[in-house]
Amino acid sequence: MPNETPGGLDFTGADCRGWMHEAGFRDTRIEHLIGAQWMVIGVK
């Protein structure tokens, strides 16, 4: 489930969860939305 940036780079949900963990977020999870869309949720 890649997250595409305007510059064309792809990041996985696992990448986002890692960055959030480094920023102090806990209990992160990936939630599927519609089609190829998803979101990463975390508690800080």
C-alpha positions in Angstrom: 0.0 0.0 0.0 2.3 2.8 -1.1 1.7 6.4 -0.3 2.7 8.5 -3.3 4.1 12.0 -2.9 3.9 14.8 -5.5 7.5 14.1 -6.3 6.7 10.6 -7.3 8.3 8.7 -4.3 6.5 5.7 -2.7 6.5 5.0 1.0 4.9 2.0 2.6 2.6 2.0 5.6 5.5 0.4 7.5 7.7 3.3 6.6 5.1 5.7 8.0 4.7 3.7 11.1 8.4 3.7 11.7 8.6 7.5 11.3 5.7 8.0 13.7 7.3 5.7 16.2 10.6 7.8 16.0 8.5 10.9 16.6 7.0 9.5 19.8 3.7 7.9 18.5 2.5 4.6 20.0 -0.2 2.2 19.1 0.2 2.9 15.4 -1.9 1.0 12.9 -2.7 1.0 9.2 -6.4 1.3 8.2 -7.5 0.6 4.7 -9.9 3.2 3.2 -11.3 2.8 -0.4 -9.5 1.3 -3.3 -5.7 1.8 -3.0 -6.0 4.4 -0.3 -5.0 3.9 3.4 -4.2 5.9 6.5 -1.8 5.4 9.4 -3.2 6.2 12.8 -1.2 6.6 16.0 -1.5 8.0 19.6 1.0 10.4 21.0 
